[in-house]
Amino acid sequence: MDRASAPSLYIRLRKRMRVSRGDPIRLGHIAVFLTEPEYEAELRELELYRPEEHDGSLLLIDMMLVVRKVKERFPFMNIEHFGDPHALVEISGKSRPPSLFLIVLVWLLLFIGSGLAIMNFHADVSMAEVHRSIYKLLTGKQTERPLLLQIPYSFGIGIGMIVFFNHLFKKKFNEEPSPLEVEMFMYQENVNQYVIAEEYAKINRSPDREPPP
């Protein structure tokens, strides 16, 4: 079969995905692809690697491994690759139900910690004195407890935090990501880049080692 008439495989690897420990990593898990209909089912089930205990919880699947496995099964196939040349595979074990005790403990720690942070900030900037001064300017009266300002201000802090994080329990007000979601995304991207760099560094330090995993 000449190259012009050979079937083509257009493939793009996913950035990150998850498989259960003990399950093989198949092409359909880590990639989206387009090819002739008669090859789709077999390519989707094509086994690339079977994780072992010493592999840890993160694996790097390189495009070179994908090409080698596809060529072993379909040596006549033309492969066109798009996007990143690697995919991170997370090996997950048996999931445990969340501990109610730990959830409550973390919630209490965050609640008390955030409350102390707000109170310490207010003490540092003398917020109570500011409220008394503003109240005197607005009403002409002096009071030690300007509740007319303090109560709306307290509600405003809570409402402002809800608007800022764009969440009320599980409800989002719009599709825009919250600052916390952006930070978590950036953290995950940095972790992915670090793992990828470490895996390629291991390959470069071991010239006889085959492409990952």
C-alpha positions as CSV (number, residue, x, y, z in Angstrom):
1,M,0.0,0.0,0.0
2,D,1.5,3.3,-1.1
3,R,1.5,6.4,1.1
4,A,-1.1,8.3,-0.9
5,S,-3.7,5.5,-0.6
6,A,-2.8,4.6,3.0
7,P,-5.4,5.4,5.8
8,S,-4.6,8.4,8.0
9,L,-4.9,8.9,11.7
10,Y,-5.4,12.4,13.0
11,I,-4.8,12.5,16.7
12,R,-4.7,14.9,19.6
13,L,-3.6,13.9,23.1
14,R,-5.6,15.0,26.1
15,K,-3.7,17.0,28.7
16,R,-4.6,14.9,31.7
17,M,-6.9,12.0,32.5
18,R,-7.5,9.3,35.1
19,V,-7.6,5.5,35.0
20,S,-8.2,3.0,37.8
21,R,-5.2,1.1,39.1
22,G,-4.8,-2.2,37.4
23,D,-6.6,-1.1,34.2
24,P,-4.6,-0.8,31.0
25,I,-4.1,2.6,29.4
26,R,-5.8,2.6,26.0
27,L,-5.6,5.0,23.1
28,G,-9.3,5.9,23.5
29,H,-8.5,7.0,27.1
30,I,-5.8,9.5,26.4
31,A,-6.6,10.9,22.9
32,V,-9.3,12.1,20.5
33,F,-8.7,11.0,17.0
34,L,-10.2,10.8,13.5
35,T,-9.6,8.0,11.1
36,E,-11.5,5.7,8.7
37,P,-14.5,4.1,10.4
38,E,-13.2,0.5,10.0
39,Y,-10.2,1.3,12.2
40,E,-11.9,3.4,14.9
41,A,-13.0,0.6,17.3
42,E,-9.7,-1.2,17.2
43,L,-7.7,2.0,17.7
44,R,-9.9,3.1,20.6
45,E,-9.2,-0.2,22.4
46,L,-5.5,-0.3,21.5
47,E,-3.5,-0.9,24.7
48,L,-0.6,1.5,25.1
49,Y,0.7,0.6,28.6
50,R,-0.4,-1.4,31.7
51,P,0.6,0.5,34.9
52,E,2.5,-1.4,37.5
53,E,3.0,-0.7,41.2
54,H,6.4,0.9,40.8
55,D,5.0,3.4,38.3
56,G,3.5,5.5,41.1
57,S,0.3,7.6,40.7
58,L,1.3,9.7,37.7
59,L,2.5,8.5,34.3
60,L,3.6,10.4,31.2
61,I,2.4,9.0,27.9
62,D,4.6,10.3,25.1
63,M,3.5,10.7,21.5
64,M,6.5,8.5,20.5
65,L,4.9,5.6,22.4
66,V,1.6,6.2,20.7
67,V,3.2,6.2,17.3
68,R,5.1,3.0,18.0
69,K,2.1,1.1,19.3
70,V,-0.1,2.3,16.3
71,K,2.6,1.3,13.8
72,E,3.0,-2.1,15.4
73,R,-0.7,-2.8,14.7
74,F,-1.1,-0.7,11.5
75,P,2.3,-0.2,9.9
76,F,0.8,1.3,6.8
77,M,-1.1,4.0,8.6
78,N,-0.1,7.7,8.3
79,I,-0.2,9.6,11.6
80,E,-0.8,13.3,11.9
81,H,-0.5,14.7,15.4
82,F,-1.9,18.0,16.8
83,G,-1.4,19.7,20.1
84,D,0.9,18.7,23.0
85,P,3.1,15.6,22.4
86,H,2.4,14.1,25.8
87,A,-0.5,13.3,28.2
88,L,-0.5,12.9,32.0
89,V,-2.3,9.8,33.3
90,E,-3.3,9.8,36.9
91,I,-3.5,6.3,38.4
92,S,-6.3,6.3,41.0
93,G,-6.9,3.6,43.7
94,K,-10.1,2.8,45.5
95,S,-11.9,6.0,46.5
96,R,-12.7,6.5,50.1
97,P,-15.9,8.3,51.3
98,P,-15.1,11.7,52.7
99,S,-14.8,11.8,56.5
100,L,-17.4,14.0,58.1
101,F,-15.2,14.7,61.1
102,L,-12.4,16.0,58.8
103,I,-14.8,18.1,56.8
104,V,-16.2,19.7,60.0
105,L,-12.7,20.2,61.4
106,V,-11.4,21.9,58.3
107,W,-14.5,24.1,58.1
108,L,-14.0,25.2,61.7
109,L,-10.3,25.9,61.2
110,L,-11.1,28.0,58.0
111,F,-14.0,29.8,59.7
112,I,-12.0,30.7,62.8
113,G,-8.9,31.6,60.9
114,S,-10.7,33.9,58.4
115,G,-12.6,35.5,61.3
116,L,-9.3,36.2,63.2
117,A,-7.7,37.6,60.0
118,I,-10.6,40.0,59.5
119,M,-10.6,41.1,63.2
120,N,-6.8,41.6,63.2
121,F,-7.1,43.7,60.0
122,H,-9.8,45.8,61.5
123,A,-7.7,46.3,64.7
124,D,-4.6,47.3,62.7
125,V,-6.5,50.0,60.7
126,S,-8.6,51.1,63.7
127,M,-11.8,50.4,61.9
128,A,-14.0,51.0,65.0
129,E,-12.5,54.5,65.3
130,V,-13.1,55.1,61.6
131,H,-16.8,54.1,62.0
132,R,-17.2,56.4,65.0
133,S,-15.7,59.3,63.1
134,I,-17.9,58.7,60.0
135,Y,-21.0,58.4,62.2
136,K,-20.2,61.7,63.9
137,L,-19.7,63.4,60.5
138,L,-23.0,62.1,59.2
139,T,-25.2,62.6,62.3
140,G,-23.3,65.1,64.4
141,K,-23.5,62.8,67.4
142,Q,-20.8,60.9,69.2
143,T,-21.3,57.2,70.1
144,E,-19.1,54.3,71.0
145,R,-21.2,51.8,69.0
146,P,-22.3,53.2,65.6
147,L,-24.5,50.2,64.8
148,L,-26.0,52.2,61.9
149,L,-22.7,51.7,60.1
150,Q,-21.3,48.5,61.7
151,I,-24.3,46.3,60.9
152,P,-24.5,47.1,57.2
153,Y,-20.7,46.9,57.0
154,S,-20.7,43.4,58.5
155,F,-23.3,42.2,56.0
156,G,-21.4,43.9,53.2
157,I,-18.3,41.9,54.0
158,G,-20.2,38.6,53.6
159,I,-22.0,39.7,50.5
160,G,-18.7,41.0,49.0
161,M,-17.0,37.7,49.6
162,I,-19.8,35.8,48.0
163,V,-19.7,38.1,44.9
164,F,-15.9,37.9,44.8
165,F,-15.8,34.1,44.8
166,N,-18.8,33.8,42.5
167,H,-20.3,31.0,44.7
168,L,-23.1,30.5,47.1
169,F,-22.7,26.9,48.2
170,K,-22.8,25.0,44.9
171,K,-24.6,27.8,42.9
172,K,-22.6,30.0,40.6
173,F,-23.9,33.4,39.6
174,N,-22.3,33.4,36.1
175,E,-19.9,31.4,34.0
176,E,-16.9,33.5,34.9
177,P,-14.3,31.6,36.9
178,S,-13.8,32.8,40.5
179,P,-10.3,33.9,41.6
180,L,-10.0,30.7,43.6
181,E,-10.8,28.6,40.5
182,V,-8.2,30.5,38.5
183,E,-5.5,30.0,41.2
184,M,-6.4,26.3,41.4
185,F,-6.1,26.0,37.6
186,M,-2.7,27.8,37.6
187,Y,-1.5,25.5,40.4
188,Q,-2.6,22.4,38.5
189,E,-0.9,23.6,35.3
190,N,2.3,24.2,37.2
191,V,2.1,20.7,38.8
192,N,1.6,19.2,35.3
193,Q,4.6,21.1,33.9
194,Y,6.8,20.0,36.8
195,V,5.8,16.3,36.4
196,I,6.4,16.5,32.6
197,A,9.8,18.1,33.1
198,E,10.8,15.6,35.7
199,E,9.8,12.6,33.5
200,Y,11.7,14.0,30.5
201,A,14.7,14.7,32.8
202,K,14.7,11.0,33.9
203,I,14.7,9.9,30.2
204,N,17.6,12.2,29.4
205,R,19.6,11.0,32.4
206,S,19.1,7.4,31.2
207,P,20.1,7.2,27.5
208,D,19.1,3.5,27.4
209,R,15.7,4.1,28.7
210,E,12.8,3.8,26.2
211,P,10.4,6.7,25.8
212,P,7.9,7.1,28.6
213,P,6.3,5.5,30.4
